[in-house]
Amino acid sequence: MKSLHKQIWLFFLFFSFFILCFLWTTQGLFFDKYYELHKSRELSNVASKLIDNYKHMDFNEFLDKLAYEEGICIDIEVNNQFLYLSTSFNRGCIIGNGRESYKSDFKASNETKKAYKLVNSRFGNETLVYGIKLDENTVAYISTSLVPLDSATHLLKKQLILISIFIVLLSIIISYYLSKKIARPIEEMNEKASNIAGGNFKDSFNSNTNICEIRELENSLNEMSHEFNQTEELRRDLMANVSHDLKTPLTMIKAYAEMVRDLTYKNEEKRNENLNVIIDETERLNLLVDDILTLSSMQAEMVELEYTDFSLNALIESIIKRYNVLLDKEGYEFIYENKELFVYADRKRTEQVIYNILNNAINYTGDDKKVYIQTEEKENTIRISIKDTGKGIKEEEKDKIWNKYYHSKKEHKRNRVGTGLGLSIVKNILEGYHLPYGIESSKGEGTIFFFELEKSSGKNK
């Protein structure tokens, strides 16, 4: 396996060598054919000019100029008699007996234009000859060499060699620079990602690159690192808080059990009082375990929802009855305007949501110990609001309170009711339903938790 830096560098070098090989191959294999095609077109254009300018008064002068500018030979005969011949020093000129073969063939062909490709016996080079009939008695032969001039050929080869060397050197420099520019930020991100994999979630990714895809990857990794960091903090808090919630009732159970065994086992009233504490703390442990299992099931999406039509006010009344001890002995007051409303939802999960929000309201309500429950009928939904009279929630903390065991001062306290996992359960249930929910709170004015349920159609009431 090669590093990204080496692979990019080798790719650019291979690409440069491929371009050079292609250039040299095309020059070696197709240059002569291209040159022949080019010369053929030139002779065709010269033939058209001869036809257009034939019989002009300065025709000979025109022929001299044309032969010189185009580097060709022009041979004109009238009734098989010599009329005009341009300079014979051009490599494309055929003199002597070499001309007779194609001249006799052209005259016998009765064609107005015909091309011949032959070897010039004087110079040994391939030559292209065009024969054209200017009129019934006049014939013109135009010839040019198909071999490029030696000096021009050597010059082109030398130039191509220099260009090739320059391209190779330039490609090495550019490919090395680009490979470092692309690979370095990725290598740095890989190193920091390894640190994150090792448990260091505080590293941030900042490569200062201007490559869009790398910047997007960098942002994604920063978000991932932030989420990992938050998850790790929540894990530590959860372990600490669950341990605390487990240790406290276990300590009390042990203490009161020992008290019953050693001190109050003969006193029925004291014994029953101690046993009731043990039962209450055992129930609290059972509730904590149930909440942890419920939350884990929801986060693993293992909970099946059972939608039914049911009476919302009957459900709320049944939940309020659970708090008779708090209402009678500790002076808490639930203010609820009973309305006959029906919803279409999972009854068990709706009960969990209302119960856990009520627990939170009880734990954080003000000194008046009042909790308000309100239902509001809308077009297609019913909104349930639960309000406490506590200190309120700061704006920056509203999203955090849905986390397990979150407290604004980050210290754990034992809730009067519930286990500290209630709002996290509420969030998972409502998001699993895809139901709207939220918080309305101002500092010193209490907090309202609300959510909405689908209104019952009335078919299954």
Buried (B, 14 or more C-beta within 10 A) or exposed (E): EEEBBEEBBEEBBEEBBEEBEEBBEEBEEEEBEEBBEEBBEBBBEBBEEBBEBBEEEEBEEBBBEBBEEBBBBBBBBEEEEEBBBBEEEBBBBBEEEBBEEBBEEBBEEEEEBBBBEBEBEBBEEBBBBBBBBBEEEBBBBBBBBBBBEEEEEEEEEEEBEEEBEEBBEEBBEEBBEBBBBBBBBBBBBEEBBEBBEEEEBEBEBEBEBEBEEBBEBBEEBBEBBEEBBEEEEBEEBBEEBBEBBBEBBEEBBEBBBEBBEEEBEEEEEBBEBBBEBBEBBBEBBEBBEEBBEBBEEBEEEEBEEEBEBBBBBEBBEEBBEEBEEBBEEEEBEBEBEEEEBBBBBBBEBBBBBBBBBBBBBBBBBEEEBBBBBBBEEEEEBBBBBBBBBBBBBEEEBBEEBBBBBBBEEEEBEEBEBBBBBBBBBBBBBBEBBEBEBEBBBEEEEBBBBBBBBBBBEEEEE
